[in-house]
Structure formats: structure tokens, C-alpha cells
Amino acid sequence: RALATSELAAGEPDAALRAAERALACSEPDLGLEILVASCHERRGDRKAALEIYRQLARRFPSKIALFRQVGRLSRLVGDEPSVPGAEPAEPGY
């Protein structure tokens, strides 16, 4: 993860994506790493790939409202429907 984060900070999204995907393949499921992969895709200009990752994450983690915000933001940028089929954000406090 550290290498991917460092590469992304250095403006190398392709190298960061490779490092993040390697780290993800070698670890237990890790929400932070999956968000990092999505960020790498977005920084590379592949907003649709980032959007699909955020949609998958929002389905798996419906209590994480920030994921739904990312879906909405990226949906507007790519001109897609801002929805997450099969999931609705959990109501805070319920």
C-alpha cells in the first residue's frame, strides 16, 4: 500500500495502480486498498472503472455513505445514472 500511495502522490497513477492491485491480490479484503485502486483509475482518467469499483463497494458496505457520494460525483462526471443497483445507503443512526 505504501508504494501505491507514494507513486500516486508522485503523479504516477499507472505505477500506483499496478502496486495497489498487487497489494490487493496479496492481502485479505481491504476497503482502503480497494478505494486506492479506484482512485488510481480516476487519476489515470478512467472514471468509468473507478465508478464501477465504488458501486461494488457501496453494495458491499451500505453504511459507508462516502462511497455513495463518490458514486454520485463520478456518475455526474461520466454522465451516468447516479445509482447503486441492489443497495441503498443506510440511514445514519438507525
N, C-alpha and C positions, 0 to 999 in steps of 0.2 A: 504494500500500500504506500509506503513512504516513497518508493521510487516513482510510482504513478503520480503521486501528489507533487513531487518535485518536478517531474517532467511537465506536468500541466502548468505549474507556476512559471516554468521557464519558457512557456509558449510553444511546447512541443506536444500537441494533442495526439498525434499519431503514436508517438513513443509512449505517451501516458496511457493510451488505450491498450496497447499491447501489454504493458506492465500490469495494468488493472485487471485485464482478462486473465493473465497468467496467475495473478494473486487469487482471483476468484475461483479459478479452476483447482487451486491447491488448498483451498480452505473450506471450512464449514460455511453454510449460507450466511452472508454478512450484508445487511442492509446498507451500511455505509459504503462498502465496496461496490455494490450494485448502483448506488447513486453516483459514485465516482465514474463508473463506466458510462452512465447516461450523460454525465457532464462532459466526458471526453467526446462522446458522439456529438453533443451540441457544439462544443468548441471546434470540432472538425467541420461543422456546417451541416451535419446530418441530423437535422432536427426531428425528422420522422422516426429515426431509430431511437433517439432519446425519448420521444413521446411514447413510443411503444413500451420501452422499459418502464417509464413512470406509470403507464396504465397497468402493466403487470404488477408492479409494486403496490399500487393503490388497491388492486383487488386482493392482494395478499395481506396488506396492512391497512384496513379501512379506518383505523383510528388515527392514522398519520395524516392529518389534514394538509400538511405541507405538500404531500405527494399529489393531492387533488389540485392544489394551487399550481403546481408545476404542469400538470396535465392541462389545466385551463390556459395557462400562459403559452405553452408550446402549441396548443391547438389553435389559438388565435394567430400565432406566427406562421403556421403552415396552412391555415385556412381549413382546418378540420373541425369536426364536431367535438366540443369540449366535454365529452362524457367518458365514463369508465364502465363499459358494459359488464354487468354482473356484480357491481359494487356501488355502494353509496357511502359517503363519508359518515362516520359515526358521530352522533351528537355529543359534543363536549359535555362532560359531567353526567352522562346517563349510562 
